[in-house]
Amino acid sequence: MKHIAQSGQLRCYDDGGREIPCAGSGQDGEYRAGEPWPHPRFAAEGAVVRDHLTGLVWARDANIAGFPVSWPEALVQIAALDGEGYGGFYDWRLPNRRELRSLMCYQARKPSLPAGHPFINVFLGWYWTSTSAAIHPAYAWSVHLEGARMFYGGKDQFSLFWPVRGAGNGLLAATGADRCFDAFGAEIPCRGSGQDGENQAGASWPRPRFVANDAVVVDRLTDLIWAGVADAAGRTVTWDEALATVRRLNREGYGNMTSWRLPNINELESLVDCRFHSPALSAGHPFVQVQEAYWSSTTSYFETDWAWVLYLHKGACGVGHKPGKTFHVWPVATLAKTA
């Protein structure tokens, strides 16, 4: 598939949080879908760190400011780093939500970064992204380094920031954001703002992005195939029931396919178009029966009796307790390559 990296999850867990063999589990740790991580993944180069997975370059110091700042202050301080040529570079920016999420490892916690990373001064708290929340433009997306959650906070609140630079290698897709907003949620010109809507970093999206084909929909951005009906169980289910639903679809040959799986959290997040909310899907998408939140196949390593969930109305990535009948099922498969 294109534009999606592996989550880093290598193990599998039951609904009580106990580790189990991955074979036949249907979990993220079994399929490990996405671009594999290179070894070593990171290379420290003086004041910066190069990520060989994404091609992005990060400040090695994950707390340059030394203390939390508001979102507008973070953008101002990034501009100041440019002005002084921090690390010998003049193209620093506040990362968008996909760029910051790309650092997360879902087999790690406190911090949720890959083992052996070379970063220093990592704070177990919230870090700003440059992406405003479509559902509340006076809020911006942030990522929590303790456990990898992604949610939005008021732009007048205080979080840390982690500068990034470089065009990357094309692995990460753009977020879809193309507008910019001030701290009060009013739309402003993007030029000179330093926001996601100005930089639009990442691989551009094909048009149309989604192509419906009978019971399935092909995402031409990622080469993933999604069920056209975005509610495979027809109700909220437990995590185990979500995995069982996918096995049933394979037995039945839903959509003339037998390679369905429960998507990992990176695959689910790839659906999000940051221009929209309720749901956070591109206008004119072909899916039907879209629900508010979906189980992923990725266990929360912070608490292994919980699993990652995409809250699609908002576009947020959080967790849910596996035994709860609380979320829906949206099966995915990978587009077969032809010679």
TAFEN-V13510 format. One record per pair of residues at least 4 apart in sequence whose C-alpha atoms are under 6 Angstrom apart, sorted by the first residue. I is the first residue (numbers start at 0). GAP is how many residues later the second one is. Records with the same first field share a line. If there is no record, write none. Layout:
I->GAP / GAP
//
This chain:
0->221 / 222
1->220
2->168 / 169 / 170 / 219
3->30
4->29 / 30
5->26 / 27 / 28 / 29 / 30
6->99
7->97 / 98 / 99
8->20 / 97 / 98
9->19
10->18
11->7 / 8 / 10 / 17
12->4 / 5 / 6 / 7
13->4
14->290 / 307
15->289
16->287 / 288
21->8
26->270
27->4 / 236 / 269 / 270
36->16
40->10 / 11
41->8 / 9 / 10
42->6 / 7
43->5
44->4
46->13 / 40
47->10 / 11 / 12
48->8 / 9 / 11
49->7
50->4 / 5
53->114 / 115 / 117
54->113 / 114
55->110 / 112
56->107 / 108
57->106
58->104
59->59
60->59 / 60
61->59 / 60 / 100
62->58
67->90 / 91 / 92
68->4 / 89 / 90
69->85 / 86 / 87 / 88
70->84
80->5
81->8 / 9 / 10
84->4 / 5
90->74
91->72 / 73
92->70 / 71
93->36 / 69
94->4 / 5 / 34 / 35 / 69
95->33 / 34 / 35 / 100
96->32
103->8 / 9
104->7 / 8 / 9
106->194
107->4
108->37 / 38 / 193
109->36
110->34 / 35
111->33 / 34 / 35 / 36
123->21 / 22
124->19 / 20
125->17 / 18 / 33
126->15 / 16 / 32 / 33 / 34
127->14 / 33
128->12 / 13
129->65 / 66
130->9 / 10 / 65
131->5 / 7 / 8
132->4 / 6 / 7
133->141 / 142 / 143
134->142
136->48
137->45 / 46 / 47
138->13 / 14 / 15 / 16
139->12 / 13
140->10 / 11
141->8 / 9 / 10
142->6 / 7
143->4 / 5
146->155
148->168 / 169
149->166 / 167
150->165
154->28
169->33
171->30
172->29 / 30
173->27 / 28 / 29 / 30
174->99
175->97 / 98
176->20 / 97 / 98
177->19
178->18
179->7 / 8 / 10 / 17
180->4 / 5 / 6 / 7
181->4
189->8
195->4
204->16
208->10 / 11
209->8 / 9
210->6 / 7
211->5
212->4
214->13 / 40
215->10 / 11 / 12
216->8 / 9 / 11
217->7
218->4 / 5
222->112
223->109 / 110 / 111
224->107 / 108 / 109
225->106
226->104
227->59
228->59 / 60
229->59 / 60 / 100
230->98 / 99
231->97 / 98
235->89 / 90 / 91 / 92
236->4 / 88 / 89 / 90
237->84 / 85 / 86 / 87
238->83
240->4
241->87
245->15
248->4 / 5
249->8
252->4 / 5
258->74
259->71 / 72 / 73
260->70 / 71
261->35 / 69
262->4 / 33 / 34 / 69
263->32 / 33 / 34
264->31
271->8 / 9
272->7 / 8 / 9
275->4
276->36 / 37
277->35
278->33 / 34
279->32 / 33 / 35
291->19 / 20 / 21
292->17 / 18 / 19 / 34
293->15 / 16 / 33 / 34 / 35
294->14 / 32
295->12 / 13
297->9 / 10
298->5 / 8 / 9
299->4 / 6 / 7 / 8
304->17
305->14 / 15 / 16
306->12 / 13
307->10 / 11
308->8 / 9 / 10
309->6 / 7
310->4 / 5
//
